[in-house]
């Protein structure tokens, strides 16, 4: 036997009350504010929350000032008290499933954002490689002679240094430092060197976190 119109769930009054509190004058305005189609709003009015995607529910919730759980709870329960028996558990399970899907999407978005961030950093670092490798050597030479005009340029590159530091890029060794040769982090400028052999750093290397970017260039110290 078909249900009569009086048996159908109609959450229109509740929706209009929330719209009034949010200063939304019409369903069309709600659609524009939330960014969801009118068909989704109609489904909400009819208690068909389970048919709506999580992103649609989030858009409606933000427009109406409700959390995801509150929106599902309010618009999934039948309007008649006698028909609510046994429905609370189903609604809670649905809320749980929607929350899990929301958490999954947020985690996916965060992962994608981190991946994009790392990709942008790697591309920028690749473009900055000549500066990263050559600048410390040039700066070291300028600092040895205070009368060189180049020394006045040193403060101008500090923002670049700050930028790469904020990405977790750290130098390996310092120009002019005398260290023991380590093939893991040092690159000979010429010839073959033995591990532990005294060397002098000519160009710094770089790592980003635990990842090696460039080895420091070193030269053998002549006895």
JOHUDA-V651052 format. One record per residue. N is the residue number from 1. D_FIRST is the distance of its C-alpha to the first C-alpha in Angstrom with 1 decimal. Layout:
n->N d_first->D_FIRST
n->N d_first->D_FIRST
This chain:
n->1 d_first->0.0
n->2 d_first->3.8
n->3 d_first->6.5
n->4 d_first->9.1
n->5 d_first->12.6
n->6 d_first->13.9
n->7 d_first->12.0
n->8 d_first->13.6
n->9 d_first->16.9
n->10 d_first->19.9
n->11 d_first->23.3
n->12 d_first->25.1
n->13 d_first->27.2
n->14 d_first->28.3
n->15 d_first->29.2
n->16 d_first->31.1
n->17 d_first->33.0
n->18 d_first->34.1
n->19 d_first->35.1
n->20 d_first->37.2
n->21 d_first->39.0
n->22 d_first->39.7
n->23 d_first->40.9
n->24 d_first->38.3
n->25 d_first->37.6
n->26 d_first->34.6
n->27 d_first->32.1
n->28 d_first->34.5
n->29 d_first->37.3
n->30 d_first->35.2
n->31 d_first->34.6
n->32 d_first->38.4
n->33 d_first->39.4
n->34 d_first->37.3
n->35 d_first->37.6
n->36 d_first->33.9
n->37 d_first->31.8
n->38 d_first->29.5
n->39 d_first->26.6
n->40 d_first->27.3
n->41 d_first->27.6
n->42 d_first->24.1
n->43 d_first->22.7
n->44 d_first->24.7
n->45 d_first->23.3
n->46 d_first->19.7
n->47 d_first->20.7
n->48 d_first->20.8
n->49 d_first->24.3
n->50 d_first->24.0
n->51 d_first->24.0
n->52 d_first->27.3
n->53 d_first->30.7
n->54 d_first->33.2
n->55 d_first->35.6
n->56 d_first->33.0
n->57 d_first->32.2
n->58 d_first->36.0
n->59 d_first->36.5
n->60 d_first->34.0
n->61 d_first->35.3
n->62 d_first->38.9
n->63 d_first->38.1
n->64 d_first->36.4
n->65 d_first->38.9
n->66 d_first->36.5
n->67 d_first->37.0
n->68 d_first->34.6
n->69 d_first->33.4
n->70 d_first->33.1
n->71 d_first->31.1
n->72 d_first->28.5
n->73 d_first->28.4
n->74 d_first->27.9
n->75 d_first->25.3
n->76 d_first->23.1
n->77 d_first->22.3
n->78 d_first->19.2
n->79 d_first->20.5
n->80 d_first->19.2
n->81 d_first->21.5
n->82 d_first->19.2
n->83 d_first->17.2
n->84 d_first->20.5
n->85 d_first->21.3
n->86 d_first->22.0
n->87 d_first->21.7
n->88 d_first->25.4
n->89 d_first->26.5
n->90 d_first->24.2
n->91 d_first->25.6
n->92 d_first->29.1
n->93 d_first->28.8
n->94 d_first->27.7
n->95 d_first->30.6
n->96 d_first->32.9
n->97 d_first->31.9
n->98 d_first->32.3
n->99 d_first->35.6
n->100 d_first->36.9
n->101 d_first->36.0
n->102 d_first->37.8
n->103 d_first->40.8
n->104 d_first->40.9
n->105 d_first->41.0
n->106 d_first->43.6
n->107 d_first->45.7
n->108 d_first->45.5
n->109 d_first->46.5
n->110 d_first->49.4
n->111 d_first->50.5
n->112 d_first->50.5
n->113 d_first->52.4
n->114 d_first->55.0
n->115 d_first->55.3
n->116 d_first->55.9
n->117 d_first->58.4
n->118 d_first->60.3
n->119 d_first->60.4
n->120 d_first->61.7
n->121 d_first->64.3
n->122 d_first->65.4
n->123 d_first->65.8
n->124 d_first->67.8
n->125 d_first->70.0
n->126 d_first->70.8
n->127 d_first->71.9
n->128 d_first->73.9
n->129 d_first->75.6
n->130 d_first->79.0
n->131 d_first->79.1
n->132 d_first->78.0
n->133 d_first->80.8
n->134 d_first->83.6
n->135 d_first->83.3
n->136 d_first->84.3
n->137 d_first->87.4
n->138 d_first->88.3
n->139 d_first->87.7
n->140 d_first->89.9
n->141 d_first->92.7
n->142 d_first->92.4
n->143 d_first->92.5
n->144 d_first->95.8
n->145 d_first->97.5
n->146 d_first->96.8
n->147 d_first->98.6
n->148 d_first->96.2
n->149 d_first->94.0
n->150 d_first->91.1
n->151 d_first->90.9
n->152 d_first->89.7
n->153 d_first->86.6
n->154 d_first->85.5
n->155 d_first->83.5
n->156 d_first->81.6
n->157 d_first->79.7
n->158 d_first->78.6
n->159 d_first->75.1
n->160 d_first->74.6
n->161 d_first->75.8
n->162 d_first->73.4
n->163 d_first->70.5
n->164 d_first->71.1
n->165 d_first->71.7
n->166 d_first->68.2
n->167 d_first->66.8
n->168 d_first->68.5
n->169 d_first->71.3
n->170 d_first->74.5
n->171 d_first->78.0
n->172 d_first->79.8
n->173 d_first->83.4
n->174 d_first->85.5
n->175 d_first->87.9
n->176 d_first->91.4
n->177 d_first->90.3
n->178 d_first->92.2
n->179 d_first->89.9
n->180 d_first->89.8
n->181 d_first->88.2
n->182 d_first->84.7
n->183 d_first->83.3
n->184 d_first->79.7
n->185 d_first->80.1
n->186 d_first->83.3
n->187 d_first->84.2
n->188 d_first->87.9
n->189 d_first->89.3
n->190 d_first->91.7
n->191 d_first->92.9
n->192 d_first->91.5
n->193 d_first->91.3
n->194 d_first->91.1
n->195 d_first->88.7
n->196 d_first->90.5
n->197 d_first->93.0
n->198 d_first->93.9
n->199 d_first->92.4
n->200 d_first->92.1
n->201 d_first->88.8
n->202 d_first->89.1
n->203 d_first->85.4
n->204 d_first->82.6
n->205 d_first->79.5
n->206 d_first->76.0
n->207 d_first->73.0
n->208 d_first->69.5
n->209 d_first->68.4
n->210 d_first->69.0
n->211 d_first->69.1
n->212 d_first->72.5
n->213 d_first->72.8
n->214 d_first->76.5
n->215 d_first->79.5
n->216 d_first->82.4
n->217 d_first->85.4
n->218 d_first->88.6
n->219 d_first->92.2
n->220 d_first->94.7
n->221 d_first->97.2
n->222 d_first->100.7
n->223 d_first->103.1
